[in-house]
Structures are given as structure tokens and as C-alpha cells.
Amino acid sequence: MASNKPKPKPDFFQKYREQIGDNIRVFREQKEYSQDELADIMEVSRSTISKIENGKFAITIDYIMKFGWYLDFDFALLKKNISKNS
């Protein structure tokens, strides 16, 4: 059975990653961590943090949960203010 749901706009996934990255940056800054400090705590490179925050990295659920753990937020909050029509 074929779905009548329209395909997402070509840049939908990129914009979604950027919005999630923006939200992660806000949580990091609220904790007053630099990218370097958070990278050390999470045992990842600073460039990985930067790529995620800038929407250049297809983030996995494992990373989302890790950010939630170390930045003390519920990962459901990452969807806040994200519009499917963006």
C-alpha cells in the first residue's frame, strides 16, 4: 500500500540537523562548557562536537543520549521549536 504522504523538501533533513545542533549548542552554553571541555567529557573530538552543532554530522541516537546525559536534558527537548515545514 503506497503512502500518499508527500516527500520531504530536499533540504529538510539538513535543516533538521542544524536545528538540533543549535539546541545542543544552547544546552552546552547553559552548562558553560566549551566545545573542547564537552568533547573531553564525552570522549569525542572537538570537531565532532562542532560538526554536530553546525548540522554537518548525521547524529545518532547514541550521541543524542550522550549529550542528554552530560548536558542534563531530556532528548525530547531537542525537537522543541523544530518545524517540519522549515
Wavefront OBJ file of the C-alpha trace (Angstrom):
o trace
v 0.000 0.000 0.000
v 1.594 3.254 -1.149
v 1.601 6.259 1.138
v 0.009 9.492 -0.007
v 2.301 11.404 2.295
v 4.418 13.890 0.331
v 8.185 13.548 0.254
v 10.101 15.967 2.481
v 11.675 19.007 0.893
v 15.223 18.273 -0.335
v 16.849 20.282 2.460
v 14.502 19.099 5.238
v 16.972 16.706 6.856
v 19.818 19.222 6.732
v 17.685 21.927 8.351
v 16.525 19.446 10.989
v 20.162 18.559 11.818
v 21.014 22.263 12.040
v 18.111 22.953 14.385
v 19.048 20.025 16.618
v 22.653 21.255 16.616
v 21.506 24.740 17.594
v 19.546 23.284 20.502
v 22.550 21.216 21.631
v 24.729 24.351 21.486
v 22.250 26.182 23.732
v 22.318 23.350 26.294
v 26.150 23.272 26.175
v 26.382 27.023 26.685
v 23.894 26.879 29.564
v 26.278 24.452 31.274
v 29.128 26.855 30.439
v 31.153 24.185 28.634
v 33.418 24.995 25.734
v 33.374 22.582 22.821
v 36.773 21.307 23.988
v 35.515 20.670 27.533
v 32.421 18.828 26.341
v 34.475 16.793 23.879
v 36.785 15.685 26.715
v 33.865 14.748 28.945
v 32.095 12.821 26.149
v 35.361 11.269 24.898
v 34.890 12.521 21.340
v 36.832 15.045 19.285
v 36.088 18.750 19.404
v 35.499 18.638 15.658
v 32.699 16.097 16.213
v 31.002 18.491 18.649
v 31.431 21.320 16.149
v 30.053 19.269 13.244
v 27.015 18.221 15.284
v 26.312 21.763 16.437
v 26.595 23.019 12.854
v 24.422 20.306 11.316
v 27.328 18.753 9.403
v 27.044 15.361 11.121
v 24.212 12.847 10.867
v 23.787 12.433 14.617
v 22.846 9.030 16.005
v 20.559 8.218 18.906
v 23.670 7.195 20.862
v 25.121 10.686 20.517
v 21.788 12.291 21.375
v 21.557 10.218 24.546
v 25.172 11.023 25.413
v 24.504 14.757 25.022
v 21.388 14.381 27.165
v 23.364 12.597 29.868
v 26.271 15.045 30.042
v 24.271 18.224 29.454
v 21.408 17.081 31.674
v 18.419 17.388 29.348
v 15.685 15.104 28.062
v 16.464 14.419 24.420
v 12.795 15.050 23.570
v 13.608 18.722 24.160
v 15.783 18.724 21.044
v 12.641 18.748 18.927
v 11.396 21.901 20.608
v 10.852 24.690 18.084
v 11.618 22.442 15.106
v 9.132 22.802 12.308
v 8.582 20.166 9.651
v 7.872 22.980 7.229
v 11.178 24.769 7.806
l 1 2 3 4 5 6 7 8 9 10 11 12 13 14 15 16 17 18 19 20 21 22 23 24 25 26 27 28 29 30 31 32 33 34 35 36 37 38 39 40 41 42 43 44 45 46 47 48 49 50 51 52 53 54 55 56 57 58 59 60 61 62 63 64 65 66 67 68 69 70 71 72 73 74 75 76 77 78 79 80 81 82 83 84 85 86
